[in-house]
């Protein structure tokens, strides 16, 4: 496989620019997720980290939904991909590589996606595959999906057993925790290519408790219902993704 930063020769790019916009590329485009905490590799159970206010903590669970993908072409046109929902889970290596639906051929400069599950799927009740309640990301009592989940321990937590737990959900009105992410490529790249395109994406869990809403585990160590605190955490983790640069 070749990484996303390897590009076709300029002549090929020019040919693709004038190709039919409705022609779909059958070869895969993959996103490969790597999880870190303030730049340090995430190690469940064993890694010790420090949040923005100096509270130490570890992480025992880290997973989130990504969905509703679109690409923006070099001429500014947004191309929405067929609906797809993926649960990325640090404890499941296979889940950290996802293959996007077919993409129209063209030249692309950025990718966008939602963190979470859109309102249509939330209103449809529990489903199958990545959206199956067996994955532990569905509130049966609230009839809605948890968009992202982080659990761990901190010595300053006032919860039993020093637990920290952040189950972020809510999709309606002032409790809407859906957040859209847009990542711009270092250089535009073209589809189709002879080999699958692989895009490495880094998700930094440190952002959950940093800016714009700093979190101290002494005061907030649990958030497991929709509401204002969940909205603040979602505003934070909206910024956790970046494209890995070599």
C-alpha positions in Angstrom: 0.0 0.0 0.0 1.1 3.5 -0.6 0.6 6.4 1.8 -1.6 9.4 0.9 1.3 11.7 0.4 2.6 9.8 -2.7 1.1 11.5 -5.7 0.6 10.9 -9.4 2.7 12.7 -11.9 1.4 16.2 -12.9 0.3 15.0 -16.3 -1.9 12.3 -14.7 -3.4 14.9 -12.4 -4.3 17.1 -15.4 -6.1 14.2 -17.1 -8.0 13.3 -13.9 -9.1 16.9 -13.5 -11.1 16.7 -16.7 -12.5 13.1 -16.1 -16.2 12.5 -15.4 -17.2 13.5 -11.9 -19.7 10.6 -11.6 -17.2 7.9 -12.3 -16.6 6.0 -9.1 -13.2 4.6 -8.0 -13.6 1.0 -7.1 -10.2 0.7 -5.3 -10.1 1.2 -1.6 -9.1 4.4 0.3 -8.2 3.5 3.9 -7.9 5.6 7.1 -5.5 4.2 9.7 -6.0 5.6 13.2 -3.3 5.9 15.8 -4.1 6.9 19.4 -1.8 9.1 21.5 -2.1 11.2 24.7 -0.3 14.5 24.4 1.9 13.0 21.8 2.8 9.8 23.8 1.5 6.5 22.4 -1.6 5.3 24.1 -1.2 2.2 26.2 -4.3 0.9 27.8 -4.0 0.1 31.5 -0.3 0.8 31.8 0.3 4.3 30.4 0.3 7.1 32.8 -0.6 10.6 31.5 -1.2 14.1 32.8 -4.1 16.3 31.8 -3.9 20.1 31.2 -4.3 20.9 34.9 -1.7 18.4 36.1 -3.9 15.5 37.2 -2.4 12.1 36.4 -4.5 9.4 34.9 -4.5 6.2 32.9 -6.9 5.0 30.2 -8.6 1.6 30.3 -11.1 2.2 27.4 -11.1 4.5 24.4 -13.5 4.3 21.5 -15.6 6.5 19.2 -17.7 6.5 16.1 -16.8 8.2 12.8 -19.3 8.5 10.0 -20.8 10.7 7.2 -17.6 11.1 5.2 -17.1 13.6 2.5 -14.1 14.8 0.4 -13.5 18.3 -1.0 -12.0 18.5 -4.5 -9.3 20.9 -5.4 -11.9 23.1 -7.1 -13.9 23.4 -3.8 -16.7 20.9 -4.7 -17.8 18.7 -1.7 -18.4 15.0 -2.6 -20.5 13.2 0.0 -19.7 9.4 0.2 -22.4 6.8 0.7 -23.4 6.4 4.4 -21.0 4.5 6.5 -20.5 4.1 10.3 -17.4 2.9 12.0 -16.5 2.2 15.6 -12.8 2.8 16.2 -11.6 1.0 19.4 -8.1 1.2 20.9 -8.5 -2.4 22.2 -9.4 -3.7 18.7 -6.5 -3.3 16.3 -8.6 -4.2 13.2 -11.1 -1.4 14.0 -8.3 1.2 13.6 -8.1 0.6 9.9 -11.3 1.5 8.0 -12.1 1.3 4.3 -14.2 4.1 2.9 -17.1 3.6 0.4 -16.3 4.1 -3.3 -15.1 7.6 -4.2 -15.6 9.4 -7.5 -12.4 9.9 -9.3 -10.9 13.4 -9.0 -8.3 15.5 -7.2 -9.0 16.0 -3.5 -7.7 18.5 -0.9 -9.4 17.6 2.3 -11.6 15.0 4.1 -14.5 15.6 6.5 -16.4 13.3 8.9 -18.6 13.3 11.9 -17.5 12.2 15.3 -20.6 10.2 16.3 -23.8 8.8 14.9 -26.2 11.1 13.1 -29.7 11.9 14.2 -31.3 9.6 11.6 -29.6 6.6 12.9 -30.2 7.6 16.5 -33.9 7.8 15.8 -33.9 4.4 14.2 -33.1 2.6 17.5 -30.5 -0.1 18.1 -29.0 -1.6 14.9 -26.4 -4.1 13.7 -22.7 -4.1 12.8 -20.8 -1.2 14.2 -24.1 0.1 15.6 -25.0 -3.1 17.4 -25.6 -2.4 21.2 -23.3 -5.3 22.0 -20.5 -2.9 21.3 -21.4 -1.0 24.5 -22.1 2.3 22.7 -25.9 2.5 23.0 -28.0 3.9 25.9 -31.0 1.6 26.1 -32.5 3.9 28.7 -32.0 7.0 26.5 -32.5 5.4 23.1 -29.4 6.9 21.7 -25.8 6.3 20.8 -22.7 7.2 22.8 -20.6 9.1 20.3 -17.3 8.6 22.1 -16.2 6.9 25.3 -13.1 7.2 27.5 -12.6 5.4 30.8 -9.7 5.2 33.2 -8.4 5.9 36.7 -7.1 9.0 38.4 -5.8 9.4 42.0 -7.7 12.7 42.3 -11.0 11.3 41.2 -13.8 11.3 43.8 -15.6 8.4 42.1 -15.5 4.9 43.6 -12.2 3.1 42.9 -10.8 6.5 41.5 -12.7 5.9 38.3 -12.9 8.5 35.5 -15.6 7.9 32.9 -16.7 10.0 30.0 -19.5 8.6 27.9 -20.4 11.5 25.5 -23.7 11.4 23.7 -26.8 13.4 22.8 -28.0 14.4 19.3 -30.8 16.8 19.7 -31.1 20.6 20.2 -28.9 22.0 23.0 -27.6 18.5 23.8 -26.2 17.8 20.4 -22.7 16.4 20.7 -22.2 15.6 17.1 -19.1 17.3 15.8 -17.7 17.6 12.3 -14.0 17.3 11.6 -12.2 18.6 8.5 -8.6 17.6 7.8 -6.7 19.3 5.0 -4.1 17.3 3.1 -0.5 18.6 2.8 -1.0 18.4 -1.0 -4.0 17.4 -3.1 -4.0 13.9 -4.3 -5.7 12.1 -7.1 -8.1 9.1 -7.4 -8.0 6.6 -8.8 -4.5 5.3 -8.1 -2.9 2.0 -9.0 -2.6 1.1 -5.4 -4.8 1.7 -2.4 -4.5 5.1 -0.8 -3.7 4.9 2.9 -4.2 8.0 5.1 -2.7 7.9 8.6 -4.7 9.9 11.2 -3.7 10.6 14.8 -6.3 11.0 17.5 -5.0 12.6 20.7 -7.0 11.9 23.8 -5.3 14.7 25.7 -7.6 17.2 23.9 -10.7 15.8 25.7 -9.6 17.6 28.9 -7.8 20.6 27.4 -8.9 23.6 25.4 -11.3 25.3 25.1 -12.8 23.7 28.2 -10.2 22.6 30.7 -11.2 19.6 32.9 -9.9 18.8 36.4 -10.7 15.3 37.5 -10.9 16.6 41.1 -14.1 18.4 40.0 -15.4 16.4 37.0 -14.5 12.8 36.8 -17.7 11.4 35.4 -20.0 12.5 32.5 -22.4 9.7 31.4 -25.5 11.6 30.3 -26.3 14.2 27.7 -26.1 17.8 28.8 -23.8 20.8 29.1 -20.8 19.0 30.3 -21.0 16.5 27.5 -21.2 19.4 25.1 -18.0 20.9 26.5 -16.1 17.6 26.2 -17.4 17.3 22.6 -16.2 20.8 21.8 -12.7 19.7 23.1 -12.4 16.4 21.3 -13.5 17.9 18.0 -9.9 18.9 17.8 -8.3 15.6 18.6 -7.6 14.5 15.0 -4.7 15.3 12.7 -3.1 13.8 9.7 0.2 12.2 10.5 3.1 13.8 8.8 6.3 11.9 7.9 
